[in-house]
């Protein structure tokens, strides 16, 4: 079985898995980082969103062979104590209902706010559009992104 070197949440790790193993399953099954969720498996819902070299990426469609040597951040690596401004905004606005999609939502929001630190409501809506929330917490998600943008500046 091939060996792959990845840096996950600041730690250099080696995993021995088949080259076509989705990164989502490496994170969850090999590294026990279960904050990243399986939603649809076809990169349409956003539940599996992580950062690869700082870019929001759907991990269900990324094979481990595609990320060898890259830096990966999961929801567990966003902050050790939940102090990241996006996480704080999610708490302040009380965004989650079931919570299943929230890690992916937050990872998308973080990458978006890094690129656009002072977004309009329309820009937030467009940026978050690809992440599905089955509980329909979209208004609270958008409000939390706005709060996070203010707290980050």
N, C-alpha and C positions, 0 to 999 in steps of 0.2 A: 504494500500500500504506500502511495506517495506521502511525503512529508511536506507540510506547508508552514511557513513562518508568517505570523501575523502579530501585529501589535494591537491588543484589544484593551481599551480603557487604560492605556498607558503601560500595560504589561506586555513584554515580548513573550510570545507563546509559540509552541510548535504543535501542530495537530497532524495525526496520521489518518487520513480519510481518502476515499475515492475522489478523483479529480472533479467529478461532476456533482459532488455533494453540495446542495444549496447552503449558502452561508448561514441562513436562518437555522438550519438543523445542526450545523457545527456549533453555533452560539448556544443553542438550547440543549442539545444532547451531549455534546463533547465538552463544553465549557460551563455548563449549568447556569447560563445567563438567560433566565426564563422571562425577563421583563419584555423582551421582544416577542411579539405574538404572531402566530399563524392565523391569517384571516381567510384569504382566498387562494393563495398559491400561484396567482397569475399577475402579481404586481398591480392590482387594480384598487385595492382597498386601503393600503397604507399602514395596516396594523404592524407590519414587519419593518417599518422604516428605522434605519440607523444612519450613522454618518460614516462614510468612507472618505478618508482624507478631507474631512470637513463638509462633504457634500451629502445631502439627504438622499438616501438610496434604499430601494426596496430589496431587502435581503433574501426574499424567497426566490428570486430569479438570478441571483449572483452566485455562480459556482465558486467554490473555494479556490480553484485554480486561477480565477480571475483576480483575486485579491491578495495573492501571495506577496508579502512584504509591505502591504499597505496598512495604514493606521485606521482602526475601526473604533467607533465610539457607540456604545449602546446606552439605553436609558440609565443603566446602572453606573455608567461612567460620566454622566452629565455632571453630577456632583455626588460626593459621598454622603452628604447629610441633607439632601433635598433643598439646598440653599440657592441653586441656580434661579435667576429671576423668572424664568419660564415656569419652573416648578412652583415657585412661590406664588406666581399669578394664578396658576391652576388651583392652588389651595385657597387663595383669597376669594376667587370667584366661585369656588366649589363646583368646578366643571364636571367631574365624572358622575355618571349614574352607575352603569355597570363597570366602567373603567377599562374594559377590554382594549379599546382602540387608543387609549390615552397616551401610552408610551410613544406610539407612532405619531400621534398628533403633536406631542411635545417636541419630538425630534425634528419634525417638519418645521414647526414654529421656530425652533432655535436656528436652524440653517437659514430660514427665510429672514429672520431678524438680523442675522449676521450680515446678510447682503443688503437689507433694507431696514435700517434701525428706526426709521420714523415713517411707517407706512400709513396710507389712508385706509379707511374701512374697506373700500373696494379692493385695494391691493391685498389686504389680509384675506378677504373672502376668496379672491382668485388664487392666492398661494395655498390656502388650506383646502381648496375645492377637491383635490384628489384623495383626501383622506375621508373615509366613510365612518360615520358614527351611527350605529344601529339604534342608539337611544335618542338620536337627533338633538344632541347638545350643541348644535352649531352656533347658536347665538352666544352661549357662554364661552365656547372655544374662541370665537372672534373677540369677545370682550377681554378674555384672558390674554390673548396675543397683544391687544392694545395696551393693557396694563403692563405686561412684560416689556413692551417697547419703551414705555415711560420709565420703568424701573431700571432698564439697562442703560439709559442715557444719563 
